């Protein structure tokens, strides 16, 4: 099996991420906005059960979401790194071979 060059993997990942951004004509909005639209269509008289205590503006909301993503990524990275390190450092013990014993004649 041949080894795939690193630069080719990087180009493929960038293309995979950039394709939806470049070829999408309109912004669909977030899932919260889409859910509100669908609920309004299905049940026009729907009233929410409660209102949020604090509604941040869009910039603050984006910042909080990014911080949450960063913390979650750090926790997952730490966990998987810790597991990898433990597995790597806890190799099966090497059993020494018994040494040849010399017979001493009396």
C-alpha positions in Angstrom: 0.0 0.0 0.0 1.4 3.4 -0.9 1.6 6.3 1.5 -0.5 9.4 0.8 1.5 12.6 0.8 0.6 15.0 3.7 0.1 17.9 1.4 -2.6 15.9 -0.5 -4.5 15.2 2.7 -4.3 18.9 3.6 -5.6 20.0 0.2 -8.5 17.4 0.4 -9.5 18.6 3.9 -9.5 22.2 2.9 -11.5 21.4 -0.3 -14.0 19.4 1.8 -14.5 22.3 4.2 -14.5 25.1 1.6 -16.9 23.4 -0.9 -20.2 24.0 1.0 -19.1 27.5 1.8 -18.3 28.4 -1.8 -21.3 26.6 -3.5 -24.1 27.6 -1.1 -26.0 30.5 -2.4 -28.0 31.5 0.7 -27.6 31.5 4.5 -30.1 29.2 6.0 -29.8 30.5 9.5 -29.3 28.5 12.7 -31.4 25.6 13.8 -33.1 27.8 16.5 -34.4 30.2 13.8 -35.5 27.3 11.6 -37.4 25.6 14.5 -39.2 28.9 15.3 -40.3 29.2 11.7 -41.6 25.6 11.5 -43.4 25.9 14.9 -45.1 29.1 13.7 -46.2 27.3 10.5 -47.5 24.2 12.2 -49.1 25.8 15.2 -49.8 29.5 14.7 -51.2 30.0 18.2 -48.3 28.4 20.1 -47.0 30.4 23.1 -43.6 29.5 24.6 -43.7 28.1 28.1 -41.2 30.6 29.5 -38.9 33.4 28.4 -35.1 33.3 28.8 -33.7 35.2 31.8 -31.0 36.7 29.6 -30.7 36.9 25.9 -27.2 37.8 24.7 -26.7 39.7 21.5 -25.4 37.8 18.5 -21.7 38.6 19.0 -21.8 37.5 22.7 -23.7 34.4 21.7 -21.0 33.5 19.2 -18.3 34.2 21.7 -19.9 32.0 24.3 -20.4 29.2 21.8 -16.8 29.4 20.7 -15.6 29.3 24.4 -17.8 26.3 25.0 -16.4 24.5 21.9 -12.8 25.3 23.0 -13.4 24.0 26.5 -15.0 20.8 25.2 -12.2 20.2 22.7 -9.6 20.7 25.4 -11.4 18.2 27.7 -11.7 15.6 25.0 -8.1 16.2 23.8 -6.8 15.8 27.4 -8.8 12.6 28.0 -7.7 10.9 24.8 -4.1 12.1 25.3 -4.1 10.7 28.8 -5.5 7.4 27.7 -3.0 7.2 24.9 -0.1 8.0 27.2 -1.3 5.4 29.8 -1.6 2.7 27.2 1.8 3.6 25.7 3.5 3.6 29.1 1.9 0.5 30.4 3.3 -2.0 28.0 3.1 -5.7 29.1 5.9 -6.5 31.5 8.9 -8.2 30.1 9.5 -11.5 31.9 13.2 -12.1 32.3 14.5 -15.4 31.1 15.8 -17.6 33.8 19.6 -17.5 34.0 21.5 -20.7 33.5 22.4 -22.2 36.8 25.8 -23.6 37.4 26.0 -27.0 39.1 28.6 -27.1 41.8 29.7 -30.5 42.6 30.5 -31.4 46.2 
